[in-house]
Amino acid sequence: MHLSENEILKRVRRVEIKTRGLSDEIFAGKYHTAFRGRGMSFAEVREYRIGDDVRDIDWNVTARSERTHVKVYEEERELTMMLLVDVSPSRMFGSRELTKKNVITEVAATLAFSASKNNDKVGCILFSDRVEKFIPPKKGRSHILTIIRELVGYEPQGHATNISEALRYLVGVNKKRTTAFLLSDLIDSDSDMPKLEDALKIASTKHDIMALRVYDERDRVLPDVGIVEVCDAESGRREWLDTSSRRVREYWQAQYDDRSEQMDALLRQHRIDIANIATDGDFVVELIKMFKQR
């Protein structure tokens, strides 16, 4: 749906009013301590000492020297947050009041305002089956509003989802370590698993990444409403389903659960934390829960 300039500005303002307050509620001074290695630049490598964080082990140096070594970091004054935002067609789905796009926009804006209040830079990568747009990291409210405007009004060229491309682009444009949030329904239609695994391995080594899966309950659970036609938003494929059949409903749910479990296992393998945010849920609760676990 094409939005007029006036409607885009109205929606940007509504998002700002809602999310600026939520950013205070979520972080309340704990923003800098929520992320491991956040705002730290690599300084040197030394031998492991009792009490060192095992996540800092440099496995390449350890293998070569046959003695455990860890990376030592020094704090940077200037911190950077990157938002990797899925703008593929599947984000337009929503069976309740809000679509996945609505929720992704609100979550991204909340995170961005939180970073801005801490005088950090915020950048954004919009992606579908390609990198659609890159907004370089900057500071300030006007910059955050520019990002929100793109989240609200951007119309993608791609028709599928390729998370690998976004991760590779992140590594290419950000040489220093950043905190990166991947906001997507994590239904990756255009990446094979080996490529995705390779991209995750490289990106998670260089950056502190968290994945925020925004989903609608109907992605997973079909209602019993008889025979309905469903359409894949990204491939355009249509088919009729008999939702009154328990076997059909169970198969639908099993397919979703299998894909999600495979993705979760891959993310956790590379020490990427995951939060699951429903379109009819409270994303503040889910974010706080994830931050407390870090």
MOPE-V159397 format. One record per backbone hydrogen bond with DSSP energy under -0.5 kcal/mol. NH is the residue of the N-H (numbers start at 1). CO is the residue of the C=O. If there is no record, write none. Layout:
nh=[NH,NH]
co=[CO,CO]
This chain:
nh=[8,9,10,11,12,13,14,15,16,17,18,19,20,21,22,23,24,25,26,27,28,28,30,33,34,34,38,40,41,43,44,46,48,52,56,57,58,59,62,63,64,65,66,67,70,71,72,74,76,79,81,82,83,84,84,85,85,86,86,87,87,91,92,93,96,100,101,103,104,105,106,107,108,109,110,111,112,113,114,115,116,117,118,118,119,120,121,122,123,124,125,126,127,128,132,132,133,135,136,138,144,145,146,147,148,149,150,151,152,153,154,156,162,166,167,168,169,170,171,172,173,174,175,179,180,180,181,182,182,183,183,184,184,188,189,190,196,197,198,199,200,201,202,203,204,205,206,207,208,209,210,211,212,213,213,214,214,215,215,219,220,220,221,222,225,228,230,232,233,236,239,241,243,243,245,246,249,250,251,252,253,254,255,256,257,258,259,260,261,262,263,264,265,266,267,268,269,270,270,271,272,273,273,275,277,277,278,279,281,283,286,287,288,289,290,291,292,293,294]
co=[4,5,6,7,8,9,10,11,12,13,14,15,16,17,18,19,20,21,22,23,23,24,27,30,30,31,35,37,74,72,72,70,68,49,53,54,69,57,58,59,60,61,62,62,46,56,44,41,39,77,121,179,123,82,181,83,125,84,183,85,127,88,89,90,98,93,91,99,100,101,102,103,104,105,106,107,108,109,110,111,112,113,114,115,116,115,79,138,81,135,83,133,85,130,126,130,126,124,134,122,140,141,142,143,144,145,146,147,148,149,150,154,128,162,163,164,165,166,167,168,169,170,173,80,178,208,82,180,210,84,181,182,212,186,187,161,192,193,194,195,196,197,198,199,200,201,202,203,178,207,180,273,182,211,275,184,212,213,277,216,216,217,217,220,223,241,239,237,231,232,230,228,226,241,242,244,245,246,247,248,249,250,251,252,253,254,255,256,257,258,259,260,261,262,263,264,265,266,267,268,267,209,271,211,213,275,276,215,278,281,282,283,284,285,286,287,288,289,291]
